[in-house]
């Protein structure tokens, strides 16, 4: 992210599309939330590994990761399993 840009308090100006978002899907919660590292491909900032919390598993294996990043306009993003890492994986 370019820190020289002055966006003030309008948080929507920070939002970026997540290019590797797997899209919404049916899911179930089969375990407790888990801290993970997620590979995110931001629309403008490019690839980056960010901390998040995996909370849901899609029926097709996709993982929902909650992100606390002002660039993400939703609470989180669905990612392919290859884009999510956790200790022991």
C-alpha positions, 0 to 999 in steps of 0.5 A: 500500500502506498503510505504517501496517499492521504485517505483521511478517515474514509475507510472505503478508499482503502478497499481493494479487490482480493484477486484470489478470492474463491467466491461465496459457497456453502459451508460448515464449521467443523472445528474451532477457529484457527489462527492462520497465514493467508496468501492474499493477492490484492488488486493494487498491492499485489501478493502478501501473506497476512494473519487471519482466523480460519472459521469456516470450511466449504464443502469443496475444501475452500477456507473462509479466513477472517481478516482484520485489514482495512483493505478488505471490505468484508469480514473475510474472504474464501480462499483455496486451501493452497493459499492458507497456511497453519502450523503443522500443515 
